[in-house]
Amino acid sequence: MPSSHTALVVGLTAALGYKEGTASDIFGLSLVFCLIVMYDACGIRLQAGKHASLLNLIVSELPPEHPVAEQSKQPFKDKLGHTPLQVGLALFWDQQWATYFRSLGYIAIIQIIEST
């Protein structure tokens, strides 16, 4: 499943790039924010999910009378983060949608101008 967080920030960055230009300060700030979110999605959160899987395995092998086993009735969520491929797919997919909606926006503006 592609990263929805990546798709959101890529859409924001693309929209700001189209509207304000790629040389604007706000586009640069948005680009840095976009890179941080993509790094978090495929780096930090993915590793946290792998750690949760390992902790679940360790806790499941504890004897039932162990205090940690008694407190850990529910396993940790281990479906965190995205692979770099999923982040890349979100990046590509959202760029396609941004381009499509940009073309629709221009078409709508032209139709409004022509109708007046």
N, C-alpha and C positions, 0 to 999 in steps of 0.2 A: 504494500500500500504506500503510495507516495506520501511524502511529508506534507501535511496540511499547513504546518507552521511555515515551512519553506515556501509553499505556494503563496501564502498570504504576503510575506515580506517581499517576495520577488514581484508580485503584482503591484505592491506599493512602490517599490523601487522603479519598476518599469513605468508606472503612471507618472511618477515624479520626473523621470527622465524625459518622457514625452512632453509633459506640460512645462517644466521649468528648464529643461535642457540638461545635458550631462555635465556641463561645466559649473552648474549651480552648487552652492554650499549644501542645500537641503538634499540634493541628490547624493552628494558625497557622504553625508551623514546617514542617509537611508541605505546606501551601499554597504557601509561599515556595519550597520545594524543587521542587514541581510546576511553578511558573511558570518557574523557572530551566531545568529540563529541557525544557520546551516551547519556550522561547526558543532554547536550544541546538539543538534538533532542526530548527527552521524558520529559524534565523538563521545561526549560526556554521557548523554542519555543512553546510548547503546551500551557503553561500558557499565553503567549502573544496572541495566537490565541483565547483563551477564553476571554481575556480582549477585544480584537477587536470585538468579537461578542456582548459583553455587551455594548461597546461604540456605535456600530451600532444601537442597540436597543434604547439606550438613545437618540441618535441624531434623530432617526426616529420619536420619540414621541415629539420632540420639535415643536413649532409652525413654520410655514414656514417663518414668518418674523424675526425669531430669527437669529442673526448674525452667529452663529455656523451652523445652518441649511442651511443658504445661502452659506456658504463656503464649506460645506461637500456634494458636489454633488455626489461623488463616495464613496461608503462604504469602510471601512477598510477591508483588506484581513484577513479573519478569519480562513482560512485553513492552519494554521501553525503548525509545530511540528508533533510528532507521539506519539502514545500510547506506553507504555512499551512493549505490545505484538508485535507491529509492529517493534520496535527496536530489540526485541528478535528474531523475524522471519528473519530479515535482518542478524543478527549475525549468526544464524543457516544456512541460505541459502548460505551465502558467505563462511562459513567454508566448506560446501560441495563442492562448486565450487573450492575453493583453493586446496582442497585435490584432486579433479579430475584433475585440471591442473597440479598439482605437479606430479601426476602419468603419465600424458601425456608427461611432460618434461623429466622424466626419461626414458620413452619409446623412445622418439626421440633421446636422447643422446645414448642409447644402440644401436639403429639402425644405427646411424652415426658411432659409434665405430666399429660395426660389418662389416659395408660396406667398411672400409678402410683396 
